[in-house]
């Protein structure tokens, strides 16, 4: 019976390497483009003036805490009770993906020290949208409650969606349900004025990278015949008189 701690070391190493660096670099690049350019502030103002839905924001905020914990745990327990390996595997993959995602997110939040859009102010104040400089602030390792980047709600929801989709033998069906829910939580962070747009983009990228990696690992152990053959490795060049690195593998 699969469990959330199956191959945890190997899965962590796999989730921390390979394509995950592409996702992380994309998250950083998106924020580097949106924060200083004013795009983050402009998007916030546009959404708050034309698409503000406090009820959606509140539902996403509280649901984003409960759903990523409740759903994987429910799948895992249901699998144990029903002696269903596939169901227990889905729950296990989602739990492990969530744990990895939260660990990375916490480190990045503390390390970047980005303030939330409200900056500790009144959410109903008329002047709350007048501070474009807030979007450009970062105080690394400040430990002052500035933990906006990346969005933990979005990262958690996306990691669950990605892990379940990658693990499933019916990915189109699972993905068509899981990803819209994750997107709804992410947009709720924006319409509820809980996060900057780049926080949400970064959270989505990180959650997708980690969640998909973990889901594929569990799927390969459950269904060895479907193991992915897309492998790329960076290796040193060891020929006499040659120095450097090479990318090798197969797609």
Secondary structure as GFF3:
##gff-version 3
##sequence-region A 1 251
A	DSSP	alpha_helix	8	15	.	.	.	ID=ss1
A	DSSP	alpha_helix	20	37	.	.	.	ID=ss2
A	DSSP	alpha_helix	39	50	.	.	.	ID=ss3
A	DSSP	alpha_helix	54	82	.	.	.	ID=ss4
A	DSSP	alpha_helix	85	112	.	.	.	ID=ss5
A	DSSP	three_ten_helix	126	129	.	.	.	ID=ss6
A	DSSP	three_ten_helix	132	136	.	.	.	ID=ss7
A	DSSP	alpha_helix	152	167	.	.	.	ID=ss8
A	DSSP	alpha_helix	171	191	.	.	.	ID=ss9
A	DSSP	alpha_helix	197	222	.	.	.	ID=ss10
A	DSSP	three_ten_helix	224	226	.	.	.	ID=ss11
A	DSSP	beta_strand	231	236	.	.	.	ID=ss12
A	DSSP	beta_strand	245	250	.	.	.	ID=ss13
###
